[in-house]
């Protein structure tokens, strides 16, 4: 994915305001645990609190629900905040 420029951020902010009446917003962020088959020798790194193996995905979208940034492949035991802090997004 291309790195967003200042102009892109300004456009996203304008779209959020025009479409959703939400000012000073450059994206909506959310995380998801994607269920996976247990990897060999993964121990418990990918085992999450919901009692299955998963990888974490974190995504940021613009006002039209189009991805502007993603982070995929974090350990399943990590929460959205931990993924965000160690990602390029954070």
PyMOL Python script that loads the backbone (N, CA, C, O; Angstrom):
from pymol import cmd

cmd.read_pdbstr("""\
ATOM      1  N   UNK A   1       0.846  -1.181   0.000  1.00  0.00           N
ATOM      2  CA  UNK A   1       0.000   0.000   0.000  1.00  0.00           C
ATOM      3  C   UNK A   1       0.890   1.242   0.000  1.00  0.00           C
ATOM      4  O   UNK A   1       1.913   1.275   0.684  1.00  0.00           O
ATOM      5  N   UNK A   2       0.507   2.251  -0.757  1.00  0.00           N
ATOM      6  CA  UNK A   2       1.306   3.477  -0.764  1.00  0.00           C
ATOM      7  C   UNK A   2       1.180   4.230   0.562  1.00  0.00           C
ATOM      8  O   UNK A   2       0.133   4.205   1.210  1.00  0.00           O
ATOM      9  N   UNK A   3       2.250   4.887   0.945  1.00  0.00           N
ATOM     10  CA  UNK A   3       2.225   5.697   2.163  1.00  0.00           C
ATOM     11  C   UNK A   3       1.389   6.943   1.906  1.00  0.00           C
ATOM     12  O   UNK A   3       1.631   7.669   0.942  1.00  0.00           O
ATOM     13  N   UNK A   4       0.395   7.192   2.774  1.00  0.00           N
ATOM     14  CA  UNK A   4      -0.452   8.383   2.571  1.00  0.00           C
ATOM     15  C   UNK A   4       0.354   9.675   2.710  1.00  0.00           C
ATOM     16  O   UNK A   4       1.242   9.776   3.557  1.00  0.00           O
ATOM     17  N   UNK A   5       0.037  10.648   1.878  1.00  0.00           N
ATOM     18  CA  UNK A   5       0.695  11.955   1.938  1.00  0.00           C
ATOM     19  C   UNK A   5      -0.168  12.913   2.764  1.00  0.00           C
ATOM     20  O   UNK A   5      -1.298  12.591   3.131  1.00  0.00           O
ATOM     21  N   UNK A   6       0.384  14.088   3.046  1.00  0.00           N
ATOM     22  CA  UNK A   6      -0.377  15.089   3.795  1.00  0.00           C
ATOM     23  C   UNK A   6      -1.640  15.472   3.032  1.00  0.00           C
ATOM     24  O   UNK A   6      -2.695  15.666   3.637  1.00  0.00           O
ATOM     25  N   UNK A   7      -1.541  15.583   1.703  1.00  0.00           N
ATOM     26  CA  UNK A   7      -2.716  15.892   0.893  1.00  0.00           C
ATOM     27  C   UNK A   7      -3.783  14.816   1.002  1.00  0.00           C
ATOM     28  O   UNK A   7      -4.975  15.122   1.055  1.00  0.00           O
ATOM     29  N   UNK A   8      -3.361  13.556   1.035  1.00  0.00           N
ATOM     30  CA  UNK A   8      -4.304  12.433   1.172  1.00  0.00           C
ATOM     31  C   UNK A   8      -5.015  12.510   2.524  1.00  0.00           C
ATOM     32  O   UNK A   8      -6.228  12.314   2.606  1.00  0.00           O
ATOM     33  N   UNK A   9      -4.250  12.797   3.586  1.00  0.00           N
ATOM     34  CA  UNK A   9      -4.857  12.922   4.917  1.00  0.00           C
ATOM     35  C   UNK A   9      -5.863  14.065   4.959  1.00  0.00           C
ATOM     36  O   UNK A   9      -6.928  13.933   5.563  1.00  0.00           O
ATOM     37  N   UNK A  10      -5.535  15.174   4.328  1.00  0.00           N
ATOM     38  CA  UNK A  10      -6.464  16.306   4.294  1.00  0.00           C
ATOM     39  C   UNK A  10      -7.741  15.952   3.545  1.00  0.00           C
ATOM     40  O   UNK A  10      -8.835  16.348   3.947  1.00  0.00           O
ATOM     41  N   UNK A  11      -7.600  15.207   2.457  1.00  0.00           N
ATOM     42  CA  UNK A  11      -8.764  14.760   1.693  1.00  0.00           C
ATOM     43  C   UNK A  11      -9.628  13.805   2.523  1.00  0.00           C
ATOM     44  O   UNK A  11     -10.854  13.913   2.517  1.00  0.00           O
ATOM     45  N   UNK A  12      -8.994  12.878   3.232  1.00  0.00           N
ATOM     46  CA  UNK A  12      -9.731  11.937   4.089  1.00  0.00           C
ATOM     47  C   UNK A  12     -10.477  12.688   5.185  1.00  0.00           C
ATOM     48  O   UNK A  12     -11.636  12.390   5.472  1.00  0.00           O
ATOM     49  N   UNK A  13      -9.805  13.669   5.800  1.00  0.00           N
ATOM     50  CA  UNK A  13     -10.440  14.474   6.852  1.00  0.00           C
ATOM     51  C   UNK A  13     -11.657  15.213   6.313  1.00  0.00           C
ATOM     52  O   UNK A  13     -12.698  15.264   6.969  1.00  0.00           O
ATOM     53  N   UNK A  14     -11.528  15.783   5.122  1.00  0.00           N
ATOM     54  CA  UNK A  14     -12.649  16.504   4.501  1.00  0.00           C
ATOM     55  C   UNK A  14     -13.806  15.549   4.205  1.00  0.00           C
ATOM     56  O   UNK A  14     -14.966  15.894   4.434  1.00  0.00           O
ATOM     57  N   UNK A  15     -13.501  14.357   3.700  1.00  0.00           N
ATOM     58  CA  UNK A  15     -14.545  13.382   3.390  1.00  0.00           C
ATOM     59  C   UNK A  15     -15.283  12.912   4.643  1.00  0.00           C
ATOM     60  O   UNK A  15     -16.503  12.752   4.626  1.00  0.00           O
ATOM     61  N   UNK A  16     -14.534  12.689   5.737  1.00  0.00           N
ATOM     62  CA  UNK A  16     -15.185  12.303   6.992  1.00  0.00           C
ATOM     63  C   UNK A  16     -16.154  13.387   7.451  1.00  0.00           C
ATOM     64  O   UNK A  16     -17.251  13.085   7.922  1.00  0.00           O
ATOM     65  N   UNK A  17     -15.750  14.650   7.312  1.00  0.00           N
ATOM     66  CA  UNK A  17     -16.638  15.722   7.745  1.00  0.00           C
ATOM     67  C   UNK A  17     -17.866  15.833   6.852  1.00  0.00           C
ATOM     68  O   UNK A  17     -18.985  15.967   7.347  1.00  0.00           O
ATOM     69  N   UNK A  18     -17.663  15.778   5.532  1.00  0.00           N
ATOM     70  CA  UNK A  18     -18.787  15.923   4.610  1.00  0.00           C
ATOM     71  C   UNK A  18     -19.765  14.757   4.689  1.00  0.00           C
ATOM     72  O   UNK A  18     -20.978  14.953   4.614  1.00  0.00           O
ATOM     73  N   UNK A  19     -19.240  13.550   4.839  1.00  0.00           N
ATOM     74  CA  UNK A  19     -20.087  12.363   4.809  1.00  0.00           C
ATOM     75  C   UNK A  19     -20.674  12.008   6.181  1.00  0.00           C
ATOM     76  O   UNK A  19     -21.831  11.601   6.280  1.00  0.00           O
ATOM     77  N   UNK A  20     -19.874  12.164   7.224  1.00  0.00           N
ATOM     78  CA  UNK A  20     -20.289  11.687   8.544  1.00  0.00           C
ATOM     79  C   UNK A  20     -20.407  12.800   9.595  1.00  0.00           C
ATOM     80  O   UNK A  20     -20.768  12.535  10.741  1.00  0.00           O
ATOM     81  N   UNK A  21     -20.103  14.039   9.204  1.00  0.00           N
ATOM     82  CA  UNK A  21     -20.081  15.183  10.122  1.00  0.00           C
ATOM     83  C   UNK A  21     -19.205  14.858  11.335  1.00  0.00           C
ATOM     84  O   UNK A  21     -19.600  15.030  12.488  1.00  0.00           O
ATOM     85  N   UNK A  22     -18.008  14.383  11.023  1.00  0.00           N
ATOM     86  CA  UNK A  22     -17.029  14.002  12.045  1.00  0.00           C
ATOM     87  C   UNK A  22     -15.739  14.737  11.717  1.00  0.00           C
ATOM     88  O   UNK A  22     -15.048  14.386  10.761  1.00  0.00           O
ATOM     89  N   UNK A  23     -15.410  15.760  12.508  1.00  0.00           N
ATOM     90  CA  UNK A  23     -14.265  16.612  12.181  1.00  0.00           C
ATOM     91  C   UNK A  23     -12.941  16.044  12.700  1.00  0.00           C
ATOM     92  O   UNK A  23     -12.906  15.270  13.656  1.00  0.00           O
ATOM     93  N   UNK A  24     -11.864  16.452  12.042  1.00  0.00           N
ATOM     94  CA  UNK A  24     -10.489  16.104  12.434  1.00  0.00           C
ATOM     95  C   UNK A  24     -10.229  14.598  12.510  1.00  0.00           C
ATOM     96  O   UNK A  24      -9.473  14.150  13.372  1.00  0.00           O
ATOM     97  N   UNK A  25     -10.827  13.830  11.646  1.00  0.00           N
ATOM     98  CA  UNK A  25     -10.658  12.374  11.634  1.00  0.00           C
ATOM     99  C   UNK A  25      -9.899  11.971  10.368  1.00  0.00           C
ATOM    100  O   UNK A  25     -10.284  12.355   9.264  1.00  0.00           O
ATOM    101  N   UNK A  26      -8.819  11.196  10.528  1.00  0.00           N
ATOM    102  CA  UNK A  26      -8.054  10.736   9.367  1.00  0.00           C
ATOM    103  C   UNK A  26      -8.227   9.243   9.122  1.00  0.00           C
ATOM    104  O   UNK A  26      -7.583   8.680   8.237  1.00  0.00           O
ATOM    105  N   UNK A  27      -9.102   8.593   9.908  1.00  0.00           N
ATOM    106  CA  UNK A  27      -9.356   7.183   9.671  1.00  0.00           C
ATOM    107  C   UNK A  27     -10.062   6.517  10.827  1.00  0.00           C
ATOM    108  O   UNK A  27      -9.997   6.977  11.967  1.00  0.00           O
ATOM    109  N   UNK A  28     -10.741   5.423  10.515  1.00  0.00           N
ATOM    110  CA  UNK A  28     -11.376   4.585  11.529  1.00  0.00           C
ATOM    111  C   UNK A  28     -10.537   3.315  11.623  1.00  0.00           C
ATOM    112  O   UNK A  28     -10.156   2.743  10.602  1.00  0.00           O
ATOM    113  N   UNK A  29     -10.251   2.876  12.841  1.00  0.00           N
ATOM    114  CA  UNK A  29      -9.361   1.741  13.050  1.00  0.00           C
ATOM    115  C   UNK A  29     -10.082   0.636  13.815  1.00  0.00           C
ATOM    116  O   UNK A  29     -10.871   0.903  14.720  1.00  0.00           O
ATOM    117  N   UNK A  30      -9.799  -0.603  13.437  1.00  0.00           N
ATOM    118  CA  UNK A  30     -10.376  -1.745  14.139  1.00  0.00           C
ATOM    119  C   UNK A  30      -9.474  -2.955  13.941  1.00  0.00           C
ATOM    120  O   UNK A  30      -8.702  -3.027  12.984  1.00  0.00           O
ATOM    121  N   UNK A  31      -9.587  -3.880  14.843  1.00  0.00           N
ATOM    122  CA  UNK A  31      -8.805  -5.103  14.773  1.00  0.00           C
ATOM    123  C   UNK A  31      -9.707  -6.324  14.692  1.00  0.00           C
ATOM    124  O   UNK A  31     -10.881  -6.273  15.057  1.00  0.00           O
ATOM    125  N   UNK A  32      -9.144  -7.414  14.213  1.00  0.00           N
ATOM    126  CA  UNK A  32      -9.899  -8.659  14.064  1.00  0.00           C
ATOM    127  C   UNK A  32      -8.953  -9.831  14.268  1.00  0.00           C
ATOM    128  O   UNK A  32      -7.824  -9.829  13.776  1.00  0.00           O
ATOM    129  N   UNK A  33      -9.429 -10.834  15.003  1.00  0.00           N
ATOM    130  CA  UNK A  33      -8.687 -12.088  15.123  1.00  0.00           C
ATOM    131  C   UNK A  33      -9.148 -13.003  14.000  1.00  0.00           C
ATOM    132  O   UNK A  33     -10.331 -13.324  13.893  1.00  0.00           O
ATOM    133  N   UNK A  34      -8.207 -13.420  13.168  1.00  0.00           N
ATOM    134  CA  UNK A  34      -8.512 -14.303  12.058  1.00  0.00           C
ATOM    135  C   UNK A  34      -8.116 -15.715  12.468  1.00  0.00           C
ATOM    136  O   UNK A  34      -6.946 -15.989  12.735  1.00  0.00           O
ATOM    137  N   UNK A  35      -9.103 -16.611  12.517  1.00  0.00           N
ATOM    138  CA  UNK A  35      -8.857 -17.983  12.958  1.00  0.00           C
ATOM    139  C   UNK A  35      -7.911 -18.695  11.991  1.00  0.00           C
ATOM    140  O   UNK A  35      -8.072 -18.614  10.773  1.00  0.00           O
ATOM    141  N   UNK A  36      -6.922 -19.393  12.556  1.00  0.00           N
ATOM    142  CA  UNK A  36      -5.965 -20.144  11.745  1.00  0.00           C
ATOM    143  C   UNK A  36      -5.818 -21.553  12.296  1.00  0.00           C
ATOM    144  O   UNK A  36      -6.194 -21.824  13.437  1.00  0.00           O
ATOM    145  N   UNK A  37      -5.277 -22.440  11.492  1.00  0.00           N
ATOM    146  CA  UNK A  37      -4.919 -23.775  11.941  1.00  0.00           C
ATOM    147  C   UNK A  37      -3.629 -23.630  12.735  1.00  0.00           C
ATOM    148  O   UNK A  37      -2.745 -22.865  12.347  1.00  0.00           O
ATOM    149  N   UNK A  38      -3.514 -24.350  13.831  1.00  0.00           N
ATOM    150  CA  UNK A  38      -2.342 -24.241  14.694  1.00  0.00           C
ATOM    151  C   UNK A  38      -1.060 -24.513  13.909  1.00  0.00           C
ATOM    152  O   UNK A  38      -0.950 -25.510  13.196  1.00  0.00           O
ATOM    153  N   UNK A  39      -0.098 -23.608  14.054  1.00  0.00           N
ATOM    154  CA  UNK A  39       1.184 -23.756  13.386  1.00  0.00           C
ATOM    155  C   UNK A  39       2.084 -24.693  14.182  1.00  0.00           C
ATOM    156  O   UNK A  39       1.982 -24.750  15.407  1.00  0.00           O
ATOM    157  N   UNK A  40       2.958 -25.424  13.507  1.00  0.00           N
ATOM    158  CA  UNK A  40       3.898 -26.301  14.196  1.00  0.00           C
ATOM    159  C   UNK A  40       4.827 -25.458  15.056  1.00  0.00           C
ATOM    160  O   UNK A  40       5.296 -24.399  14.638  1.00  0.00           O
ATOM    161  N   UNK A  41       5.084 -25.945  16.261  1.00  0.00           N
ATOM    162  CA  UNK A  41       6.003 -25.285  17.204  1.00  0.00           C
ATOM    163  C   UNK A  41       5.588 -23.857  17.565  1.00  0.00           C
ATOM    164  O   UNK A  41       6.440 -23.046  17.929  1.00  0.00           O
ATOM    165  N   UNK A  42       4.318 -23.541  17.472  1.00  0.00           N
ATOM    166  CA  UNK A  42       3.880 -22.177  17.787  1.00  0.00           C
ATOM    167  C   UNK A  42       3.673 -21.986  19.289  1.00  0.00           C
ATOM    168  O   UNK A  42       3.452 -20.865  19.747  1.00  0.00           O
ATOM    169  N   UNK A  43       3.741 -23.051  20.041  1.00  0.00           N
ATOM    170  CA  UNK A  43       3.510 -23.029  21.487  1.00  0.00           C
ATOM    171  C   UNK A  43       2.174 -22.346  21.743  1.00  0.00           C
ATOM    172  O   UNK A  43       1.138 -22.849  21.307  1.00  0.00           O
ATOM    173  N   UNK A  44       2.172 -21.224  22.434  1.00  0.00           N
ATOM    174  CA  UNK A  44       0.897 -20.560  22.707  1.00  0.00           C
ATOM    175  C   UNK A  44       0.876 -19.136  22.156  1.00  0.00           C
ATOM    176  O   UNK A  44      -0.012 -18.361  22.509  1.00  0.00           O
ATOM    177  N   UNK A  45       1.826 -18.776  21.306  1.00  0.00           N
ATOM    178  CA  UNK A  45       1.897 -17.408  20.798  1.00  0.00           C
ATOM    179  C   UNK A  45       0.659 -17.010  19.999  1.00  0.00           C
ATOM    180  O   UNK A  45       0.211 -15.866  20.069  1.00  0.00           O
ATOM    181  N   UNK A  46       0.112 -17.949  19.246  1.00  0.00           N
ATOM    182  CA  UNK A  46      -1.037 -17.640  18.409  1.00  0.00           C
ATOM    183  C   UNK A  46      -2.365 -18.062  19.054  1.00  0.00           C
ATOM    184  O   UNK A  46      -3.424 -17.911  18.447  1.00  0.00           O
ATOM    185  N   UNK A  47      -2.306 -18.590  20.284  1.00  0.00           N
ATOM    186  CA  UNK A  47      -3.518 -19.017  20.976  1.00  0.00           C
ATOM    187  C   UNK A  47      -4.090 -17.809  21.702  1.00  0.00           C
ATOM    188  O   UNK A  47      -3.405 -17.202  22.525  1.00  0.00           O
ATOM    189  N   UNK A  48      -5.342 -17.452  21.409  1.00  0.00           N
ATOM    190  CA  UNK A  48      -5.906 -16.229  21.974  1.00  0.00           C
ATOM    191  C   UNK A  48      -6.834 -16.498  23.159  1.00  0.00           C
ATOM    192  O   UNK A  48      -7.070 -17.648  23.531  1.00  0.00           O
ATOM    193  N   UNK A  49      -7.341 -15.447  23.728  1.00  0.00           N
ATOM    194  CA  UNK A  49      -8.232 -15.534  24.890  1.00  0.00           C
ATOM    195  C   UNK A  49      -9.609 -16.097  24.550  1.00  0.00           C
ATOM    196  O   UNK A  49     -10.401 -16.379  25.450  1.00  0.00           O
ATOM    197  N   UNK A  50      -9.899 -16.263  23.276  1.00  0.00           N
ATOM    198  CA  UNK A  50     -11.188 -16.826  22.852  1.00  0.00           C
ATOM    199  C   UNK A  50     -11.089 -18.334  22.643  1.00  0.00           C
ATOM    200  O   UNK A  50     -12.012 -18.957  22.119  1.00  0.00           O
ATOM    201  N   UNK A  51      -9.955 -18.918  23.059  1.00  0.00           N
ATOM    202  CA  UNK A  51      -9.717 -20.370  23.033  1.00  0.00           C
ATOM    203  C   UNK A  51      -9.573 -20.957  21.636  1.00  0.00           C
ATOM    204  O   UNK A  51     -10.037 -22.072  21.397  1.00  0.00           O
ATOM    205  N   UNK A  52      -8.946 -20.245  20.711  1.00  0.00           N
ATOM    206  CA  UNK A  52      -8.564 -20.807  19.422  1.00  0.00           C
ATOM    207  C   UNK A  52      -7.311 -20.089  18.919  1.00  0.00           C
ATOM    208  O   UNK A  52      -6.954 -19.025  19.424  1.00  0.00           O
ATOM    209  N   UNK A  53      -6.652 -20.673  17.930  1.00  0.00           N
ATOM    210  CA  UNK A  53      -5.463 -20.070  17.344  1.00  0.00           C
ATOM    211  C   UNK A  53      -5.878 -19.011  16.326  1.00  0.00           C
ATOM    212  O   UNK A  53      -6.807 -19.215  15.544  1.00  0.00           O
ATOM    213  N   UNK A  54      -5.177 -17.876  16.346  1.00  0.00           N
ATOM    214  CA  UNK A  54      -5.511 -16.801  15.417  1.00  0.00           C
ATOM    215  C   UNK A  54      -4.319 -15.895  15.182  1.00  0.00           C
ATOM    216  O   UNK A  54      -3.336 -15.919  15.923  1.00  0.00           O
ATOM    217  N   UNK A  55      -4.430 -15.102  14.140  1.00  0.00           N
ATOM    218  CA  UNK A  55      -3.492 -14.016  13.867  1.00  0.00           C
ATOM    219  C   UNK A  55      -4.277 -12.722  13.956  1.00  0.00           C
ATOM    220  O   UNK A  55      -5.461 -12.668  13.624  1.00  0.00           O
ATOM    221  N   UNK A  56      -3.598 -11.688  14.406  1.00  0.00           N
ATOM    222  CA  UNK A  56      -4.256 -10.402  14.530  1.00  0.00           C
ATOM    223  C   UNK A  56      -4.137  -9.576  13.271  1.00  0.00           C
ATOM    224  O   UNK A  56      -3.084  -9.545  12.634  1.00  0.00           O
ATOM    225  N   UNK A  57      -5.222  -8.905  12.912  1.00  0.00           N
ATOM    226  CA  UNK A  57      -5.229  -7.989  11.785  1.00  0.00           C
ATOM    227  C   UNK A  57      -5.755  -6.649  12.275  1.00  0.00           C
ATOM    228  O   UNK A  57      -6.783  -6.586  12.949  1.00  0.00           O
ATOM    229  N   UNK A  58      -5.050  -5.585  11.935  1.00  0.00           N
ATOM    230  CA  UNK A  58      -5.459  -4.242  12.301  1.00  0.00           C
ATOM    231  C   UNK A  58      -5.582  -3.439  11.015  1.00  0.00           C
ATOM    232  O   UNK A  58      -4.688  -3.489  10.171  1.00  0.00           O
ATOM    233  N   UNK A  59      -6.667  -2.705  10.854  1.00  0.00           N
ATOM    234  CA  UNK A  59      -6.878  -1.960   9.618  1.00  0.00           C
ATOM    235  C   UNK A  59      -7.402  -0.557   9.909  1.00  0.00           C
ATOM    236  O   UNK A  59      -8.128  -0.327  10.876  1.00  0.00           O
ATOM    237  N   UNK A  60      -7.008   0.369   9.040  1.00  0.00           N
ATOM    238  CA  UNK A  60      -7.501   1.743   9.078  1.00  0.00           C
ATOM    239  C   UNK A  60      -8.210   1.987   7.753  1.00  0.00           C
ATOM    240  O   UNK A  60      -7.693   1.637   6.692  1.00  0.00           O
ATOM    241  N   UNK A  61      -9.395   2.590   7.818  1.00  0.00           N
ATOM    242  CA  UNK A  61     -10.165   2.872   6.600  1.00  0.00           C
ATOM    243  C   UNK A  61     -10.516   4.349   6.521  1.00  0.00           C
ATOM    244  O   UNK A  61     -10.552   5.057   7.527  1.00  0.00           O
ATOM    245  N   UNK A  62     -10.777   4.797   5.285  1.00  0.00           N
ATOM    246  CA  UNK A  62     -11.207   6.179   5.078  1.00  0.00           C
ATOM    247  C   UNK A  62     -12.730   6.276   5.199  1.00  0.00           C
ATOM    248  O   UNK A  62     -13.383   5.316   5.610  1.00  0.00           O
ATOM    249  N   UNK A  63     -13.284   7.410   4.848  1.00  0.00           N
ATOM    250  CA  UNK A  63     -14.730   7.645   4.992  1.00  0.00           C
ATOM    251  C   UNK A  63     -15.580   6.755   4.093  1.00  0.00           C
ATOM    252  O   UNK A  63     -16.776   6.593   4.331  1.00  0.00           O
ATOM    253  N   UNK A  64     -14.968   6.177   3.060  1.00  0.00           N
ATOM    254  CA  UNK A  64     -15.682   5.290   2.146  1.00  0.00           C
ATOM    255  C   UNK A  64     -15.382   3.819   2.418  1.00  0.00           C
ATOM    256  O   UNK A  64     -15.634   2.967   1.565  1.00  0.00           O
ATOM    257  N   UNK A  65     -14.847   3.516   3.595  1.00  0.00           N
ATOM    258  CA  UNK A  65     -14.507   2.151   4.016  1.00  0.00           C
ATOM    259  C   UNK A  65     -13.407   1.514   3.175  1.00  0.00           C
ATOM    260  O   UNK A  65     -13.333   0.288   3.088  1.00  0.00           O
ATOM    261  N   UNK A  66     -12.558   2.319   2.561  1.00  0.00           N
ATOM    262  CA  UNK A  66     -11.432   1.800   1.782  1.00  0.00           C
ATOM    263  C   UNK A  66     -10.199   1.773   2.678  1.00  0.00           C
ATOM    264  O   UNK A  66      -9.936   2.717   3.424  1.00  0.00           O
ATOM    265  N   UNK A  67      -9.446   0.675   2.592  1.00  0.00           N
ATOM    266  CA  UNK A  67      -8.255   0.538   3.422  1.00  0.00           C
ATOM    267  C   UNK A  67      -7.229   1.620   3.090  1.00  0.00           C
ATOM    268  O   UNK A  67      -6.954   1.900   1.924  1.00  0.00           O
ATOM    269  N   UNK A  68      -6.669   2.224   4.144  1.00  0.00           N
ATOM    270  CA  UNK A  68      -5.559   3.155   3.972  1.00  0.00           C
ATOM    271  C   UNK A  68      -4.296   2.592   4.606  1.00  0.00           C
ATOM    272  O   UNK A  68      -3.191   2.982   4.229  1.00  0.00           O
ATOM    273  N   UNK A  69      -4.442   1.675   5.569  1.00  0.00           N
ATOM    274  CA  UNK A  69      -3.295   1.019   6.202  1.00  0.00           C
ATOM    275  C   UNK A  69      -3.759  -0.291   6.834  1.00  0.00           C
ATOM    276  O   UNK A  69      -4.877  -0.388   7.339  1.00  0.00           O
ATOM    277  N   UNK A  70      -2.877  -1.303   6.798  1.00  0.00           N
ATOM    278  CA  UNK A  70      -3.185  -2.584   7.441  1.00  0.00           C
ATOM    279  C   UNK A  70      -1.941  -3.140   8.110  1.00  0.00           C
ATOM    280  O   UNK A  70      -0.818  -2.818   7.721  1.00  0.00           O
ATOM    281  N   UNK A  71      -2.146  -3.967   9.107  1.00  0.00           N
ATOM    282  CA  UNK A  71      -1.077  -4.715   9.760  1.00  0.00           C
ATOM    283  C   UNK A  71      -1.630  -6.117   9.993  1.00  0.00           C
ATOM    284  O   UNK A  71      -2.627  -6.286  10.695  1.00  0.00           O
ATOM    285  N   UNK A  72      -0.988  -7.115   9.408  1.00  0.00           N
ATOM    286  CA  UNK A  72      -1.463  -8.496   9.496  1.00  0.00           C
ATOM    287  C   UNK A  72      -0.332  -9.377   9.988  1.00  0.00           C
ATOM    288  O   UNK A  72       0.822  -9.184   9.608  1.00  0.00           O
ATOM    289  N   UNK A  73      -0.662 -10.351  10.839  1.00  0.00           N
ATOM    290  CA  UNK A  73       0.314 -11.351  11.242  1.00  0.00           C
ATOM    291  C   UNK A  73       0.737 -11.303  12.688  1.00  0.00           C
ATOM    292  O   UNK A  73       1.639 -12.041  13.087  1.00  0.00           O
ATOM    293  N   UNK A  74       0.117 -10.460  13.485  1.00  0.00           N
ATOM    294  CA  UNK A  74       0.462 -10.405  14.900  1.00  0.00           C
ATOM    295  C   UNK A  74      -0.024 -11.650  15.615  1.00  0.00           C
ATOM    296  O   UNK A  74      -0.931 -12.339  15.149  1.00  0.00           O
ATOM    297  N   UNK A  75       0.595 -11.929  16.753  1.00  0.00           N
ATOM    298  CA  UNK A  75       0.199 -13.091  17.547  1.00  0.00           C
ATOM    299  C   UNK A  75      -1.243 -12.974  18.009  1.00  0.00           C
ATOM    300  O   UNK A  75      -1.719 -11.878  18.306  1.00  0.00           O
ATOM    301  N   UNK A  76      -1.930 -14.093  18.068  1.00  0.00           N
ATOM    302  CA  UNK A  76      -3.330 -14.114  18.455  1.00  0.00           C
ATOM    303  C   UNK A  76      -3.594 -13.672  19.872  1.00  0.00           C
ATOM    304  O   UNK A  76      -4.689 -13.208  20.189  1.00  0.00           O
ATOM    305  N   UNK A  77      -2.594 -13.812  20.733  1.00  0.00           N
ATOM    306  CA  UNK A  77      -2.809 -13.442  22.138  1.00  0.00           C
ATOM    307  C   UNK A  77      -2.750 -11.938  22.363  1.00  0.00           C
ATOM    308  O   UNK A  77      -3.080 -11.467  23.452  1.00  0.00           O
ATOM    309  N   UNK A  78      -2.332 -11.171  21.347  1.00  0.00           N
ATOM    310  CA  UNK A  78      -2.238  -9.728  21.479  1.00  0.00           C
ATOM    311  C   UNK A  78      -3.582  -9.066  21.220  1.00  0.00           C
ATOM    312  O   UNK A  78      -4.372  -9.529  20.397  1.00  0.00           O
ATOM    313  N   UNK A  79      -3.825  -7.986  21.928  1.00  0.00           N
ATOM    314  CA  UNK A  79      -5.038  -7.210  21.715  1.00  0.00           C
ATOM    315  C   UNK A  79      -4.797  -6.108  20.698  1.00  0.00           C
ATOM    316  O   UNK A  79      -3.670  -5.912  20.243  1.00  0.00           O
ATOM    317  N   UNK A  80      -5.847  -5.393  20.343  1.00  0.00           N
ATOM    318  CA  UNK A  80      -5.746  -4.312  19.363  1.00  0.00           C
ATOM    319  C   UNK A  80      -4.714  -3.264  19.785  1.00  0.00           C
ATOM    320  O   UNK A  80      -3.951  -2.770  18.955  1.00  0.00           O
ATOM    321  N   UNK A  81      -4.693  -2.926  21.080  1.00  0.00           N
ATOM    322  CA  UNK A  81      -3.768  -1.901  21.541  1.00  0.00           C
ATOM    323  C   UNK A  81      -2.312  -2.334  21.392  1.00  0.00           C
ATOM    324  O   UNK A  81      -1.474  -1.524  20.998  1.00  0.00           O
ATOM    325  N   UNK A  82      -1.995  -3.586  21.695  1.00  0.00           N
ATOM    326  CA  UNK A  82      -0.635  -4.077  21.552  1.00  0.00           C
ATOM    327  C   UNK A  82      -0.199  -4.129  20.097  1.00  0.00           C
ATOM    328  O   UNK A  82       0.939  -3.790  19.773  1.00  0.00           O
ATOM    329  N   UNK A  83      -1.104  -4.555  19.218  1.00  0.00           N
ATOM    330  CA  UNK A  83      -0.806  -4.593  17.783  1.00  0.00           C
ATOM    331  C   UNK A  83      -0.564  -3.186  17.266  1.00  0.00           C
ATOM    332  O   UNK A  83       0.371  -2.955  16.499  1.00  0.00           O
ATOM    333  N   UNK A  84      -1.402  -2.246  17.681  1.00  0.00           N
ATOM    334  CA  UNK A  84      -1.280  -0.862  17.248  1.00  0.00           C
ATOM    335  C   UNK A  84       0.057  -0.257  17.681  1.00  0.00           C
ATOM    336  O   UNK A  84       0.727   0.399  16.884  1.00  0.00           O
ATOM    337  N   UNK A  85       0.441  -0.472  18.925  1.00  0.00           N
ATOM    338  CA  UNK A  85       1.656   0.138  19.448  1.00  0.00           C
ATOM    339  C   UNK A  85       2.921  -0.370  18.761  1.00  0.00           C
ATOM    340  O   UNK A  85       3.878   0.390  18.614  1.00  0.00           O
ATOM    341  N   UNK A  86       2.952  -1.619  18.342  1.00  0.00           N
ATOM    342  CA  UNK A  86       4.167  -2.147  17.711  1.00  0.00           C
ATOM    343  C   UNK A  86       4.128  -2.068  16.180  1.00  0.00           C
ATOM    344  O   UNK A  86       5.102  -2.436  15.523  1.00  0.00           O
ATOM    345  N   UNK A  87       3.040  -1.605  15.618  1.00  0.00           N
ATOM    346  CA  UNK A  87       2.913  -1.541  14.157  1.00  0.00           C
ATOM    347  C   UNK A  87       3.442  -0.223  13.610  1.00  0.00           C
ATOM    348  O   UNK A  87       3.711   0.718  14.357  1.00  0.00           O
ATOM    349  N   UNK A  88       3.586  -0.179  12.280  1.00  0.00           N
ATOM    350  CA  UNK A  88       3.959   1.062  11.602  1.00  0.00           C
ATOM    351  C   UNK A  88       2.829   2.086  11.690  1.00  0.00           C
ATOM    352  O   UNK A  88       3.069   3.290  11.599  1.00  0.00           O
ATOM    353  N   UNK A  89       1.618   1.612  11.865  1.00  0.00           N
ATOM    354  CA  UNK A  89       0.458   2.499  11.965  1.00  0.00           C
ATOM    355  C   UNK A  89       0.565   3.356  13.228  1.00  0.00           C
ATOM    356  O   UNK A  89       0.301   4.558  13.196  1.00  0.00           O
ATOM    357  N   UNK A  90       0.954   2.727  14.335  1.00  0.00           N
ATOM    358  CA  UNK A  90       1.038   3.420  15.619  1.00  0.00           C
ATOM    359  C   UNK A  90       2.263   4.285  15.713  1.00  0.00           C
ATOM    360  O   UNK A  90       2.481   4.937  16.734  1.00  0.00           O
TER     361      UNK A  90
END
""", "prot")
cmd.dss("prot")
cmd.show_as("cartoon", "prot")
cmd.util.cbc("prot")
cmd.orient("prot")
